[in-house]
């Protein structure tokens, strides 16, 4: 990538990085009830890793 990153590209990369984060921990008891132990990463929409899947930015 170039040394200088345009602001529009940085905005798009920021949005993509927010999509891959885990959901907040409080979503698990809200969805499944108290007692169920589920990983909060299940509730993220986009499962992407920087090494596996490249994005067209």
C-alpha beads as a LAMMPS data file, in Angstrom:
LAMMPS data file: protein, C-alpha beads

57 atoms
56 bonds

1 atom types
1 bond types

-500.0 500.0 xlo xhi
-500.0 500.0 ylo yhi
-500.0 500.0 zlo zhi

Masses

1 110.0

Atoms # bond

1 1 1 0.000 0.000 0.000
2 1 1 1.187 3.530 -0.590
3 1 1 2.777 5.537 2.175
4 1 1 0.037 8.147 2.089
5 1 1 -3.444 6.675 2.487
6 1 1 -6.313 8.764 1.164
7 1 1 -8.980 9.605 3.711
8 1 1 -11.708 7.844 1.702
9 1 1 -9.698 4.613 1.734
10 1 1 -9.059 4.960 5.458
11 1 1 -12.800 5.386 6.053
12 1 1 -13.570 2.232 4.080
13 1 1 -10.874 0.259 5.887
14 1 1 -12.199 1.492 9.221
15 1 1 -15.688 0.301 8.402
16 1 1 -14.396 -3.110 7.349
17 1 1 -12.393 -3.477 10.562
18 1 1 -15.459 -2.619 12.672
19 1 1 -17.521 -5.281 10.889
20 1 1 -15.171 -8.095 11.878
21 1 1 -15.109 -7.322 15.608
22 1 1 -16.927 -9.534 18.071
23 1 1 -20.369 -8.526 19.173
24 1 1 -20.668 -7.083 22.704
25 1 1 -20.759 -9.666 25.492
26 1 1 -24.233 -8.591 26.626
27 1 1 -25.807 -9.748 23.340
28 1 1 -25.385 -13.408 24.360
29 1 1 -27.807 -13.405 27.337
30 1 1 -30.099 -11.038 25.441
31 1 1 -30.484 -13.470 22.533
32 1 1 -30.210 -16.874 24.249
33 1 1 -31.112 -16.148 27.870
34 1 1 -28.928 -16.366 30.953
35 1 1 -27.318 -19.809 31.263
36 1 1 -26.417 -20.358 27.632
37 1 1 -22.716 -19.955 26.923
38 1 1 -22.074 -18.891 23.353
39 1 1 -19.108 -17.051 21.901
40 1 1 -19.986 -13.454 20.971
41 1 1 -18.142 -13.854 17.667
42 1 1 -21.158 -15.773 16.397
43 1 1 -23.187 -12.587 16.210
44 1 1 -20.876 -10.701 13.849
45 1 1 -22.133 -10.286 10.298
46 1 1 -18.853 -10.479 8.399
47 1 1 -16.275 -13.113 9.249
48 1 1 -13.065 -11.940 7.633
49 1 1 -9.392 -12.195 8.517
50 1 1 -6.667 -9.995 7.064
51 1 1 -4.677 -12.998 5.925
52 1 1 -7.417 -15.250 4.537
53 1 1 -9.892 -13.003 2.711
54 1 1 -8.811 -9.857 0.921
55 1 1 -11.223 -6.978 0.461
56 1 1 -11.522 -4.902 -2.681
57 1 1 -10.643 -1.463 -1.312

Bonds

1 1 1 2
2 1 2 3
3 1 3 4
4 1 4 5
5 1 5 6
6 1 6 7
7 1 7 8
8 1 8 9
9 1 9 10
10 1 10 11
11 1 11 12
12 1 12 13
13 1 13 14
14 1 14 15
15 1 15 16
16 1 16 17
17 1 17 18
18 1 18 19
19 1 19 20
20 1 20 21
21 1 21 22
22 1 22 23
23 1 23 24
24 1 24 25
25 1 25 26
26 1 26 27
27 1 27 28
28 1 28 29
29 1 29 30
30 1 30 31
31 1 31 32
32 1 32 33
33 1 33 34
34 1 34 35
35 1 35 36
36 1 36 37
37 1 37 38
38 1 38 39
39 1 39 40
40 1 40 41
41 1 41 42
42 1 42 43
43 1 43 44
44 1 44 45
45 1 45 46
46 1 46 47
47 1 47 48
48 1 48 49
49 1 49 50
50 1 50 51
51 1 51 52
52 1 52 53
53 1 53 54
54 1 54 55
55 1 55 56
56 1 56 57
